[in-house]
Amino acid sequence: MKPPRVPILLAACLCVTTELAVADDALTLQVNETSVQMVPREQGPQQVSLPPLEFSLLATIACPSGSDAESFTVSVADTHQRFGRSEISGKAALDVRISVPANQVAPVTVADFCVSGKPGDKYSLPVPGVATAQASLRCRSENESSVYFKSAVLPIRLLCEFDNNQEVSTDR
């Protein structure tokens, strides 16, 4: 009977790996709400496709003592943005703006929001959970590399553009 090789190989690989995936205060994200203007639509499908979206977030980065920031990456859907060492060296925070094409975000269910001819329709509608930002910060010292991860839900608010003749409720 042959001795099992997989557990020994796995243990050897884990001992050699120096990259750590940890989550603490080395990386924080603050996200801003994104607004999407809509024109009143005819009664019909309760789902609408969103246009291209621009998200804005503030990433605070602080590598542990003795290590330096090597890279920062943020992604939303299939869009990502990477900042290299020269772009983040000496910075404690990054103001990130990321543009996401329309076809990367799923349609959202809006029920009777922003339907033409509906008096008293609400002016705005929050749609939470439609998009999420994932961020990673890589820090490197002489002996090891560490990777810190954070994710944050990106708040989106739909705004209905009523014409001047329609009554608008500004309940939020």
Residue pairs with C-beta under 8 A, 6 or more apart in sequence:
18 143
18 144
18 145
19 144
19 145
19 146
19 147
20 144
20 145
20 146
20 147
21 147
21 148
21 149
22 146
22 147
22 148
23 148
23 149
23 150
24 148
25 62
26 61
26 62
26 63
26 64
26 137
26 139
26 146
26 148
27 59
27 60
27 61
27 62
27 135
27 136
27 137
27 148
27 149
27 150
28 59
28 60
28 150
29 57
29 58
29 59
29 60
29 133
29 135
29 150
29 151
29 152
30 57
30 58
30 60
31 55
31 56
31 57
31 133
31 152
31 153
31 154
31 155
32 55
32 56
32 57
32 58
32 155
33 155
33 156
33 157
34 53
34 54
34 55
34 56
34 154
34 155
34 156
34 157
35 156
35 157
35 158
35 159
36 50
36 51
36 53
36 156
36 157
36 158
36 159
37 159
37 161
38 48
38 114
38 158
38 159
38 160
38 161
39 114
39 160
39 161
40 114
40 115
40 116
40 117
40 121
40 160
40 161
40 162
40 163
40 166
41 48
41 114
41 115
41 116
42 115
42 116
43 112
43 115
46 109
46 110
46 111
46 112
47 107
47 108
47 109
47 110
48 107
48 108
48 110
49 102
49 107
50 102
50 105
50 107
50 108
50 130
50 156
51 102
52 99
52 100
52 101
52 102
53 99
53 100
53 102
53 105
53 131
53 156
54 97
54 98
54 99
54 100
55 76
55 97
55 98
55 99
55 100
55 131
55 133
55 154
56 95
56 96
56 97
57 74
57 96
57 98
57 133
57 135
57 152
57 154
58 93
58 94
58 95
58 96
59 72
59 74
59 93
59 94
59 96
59 135
59 137
60 92
60 93
61 69
61 72
61 88
61 91
61 92
61 93
61 94
61 137
62 92
63 69
63 137
63 139
63 146
64 139
64 141
64 146
66 141
67 139
67 140
67 141
67 144
67 146
68 85
68 89
68 139
68 140
68 141
69 85
69 88
69 89
69 91
69 137
69 138
69 139
70 85
70 138
70 139
70 140
70 145
71 82
71 83
71 84
71 85
71 88
71 137
71 138
72 82
72 83
72 88
72 94
72 135
72 136
72 137
72 138
73 80
73 81
73 82
73 83
73 135
73 136
74 80
74 81
74 96
74 98
74 133
74 134
74 135
75 81
75 133
75 134
75 135
76 98
76 100
76 104
76 131
76 132
76 133
76 134
76 154
77 100
77 104
77 105
77 131
78 104
79 98
79 99
79 100
79 101
79 104
80 98
81 96
81 98
83 94
88 94
98 133
100 131
105 130
105 131
106 130
108 127
108 130
108 156
108 158
110 125
110 127
110 158
112 118
112 121
113 121
113 122
113 125
113 158
113 160
114 121
114 125
114 158
114 160
115 121
116 166
117 166
119 166
119 167
120 167
120 169
121 160
121 162
121 168
121 169
122 160
122 169
122 171
122 172
123 159
123 160
123 162
123 168
123 169
123 170
123 171
123 172
124 157
124 158
124 159
124 160
124 172
125 157
125 158
125 160
126 155
126 156
126 157
126 158
127 156
127 157
127 158
128 153
128 155
128 156
129 153
130 154
130 156
131 153
131 154
131 156
132 151
132 152
132 153
132 154
133 151
133 152
133 154
134 149
134 150
134 151
135 149
135 150
135 151
135 152
136 147
136 148
136 149
136 150
137 147
137 148
138 145
138 146
138 147
139 145
139 146
139 147
139 148
140 146
160 168
162 168
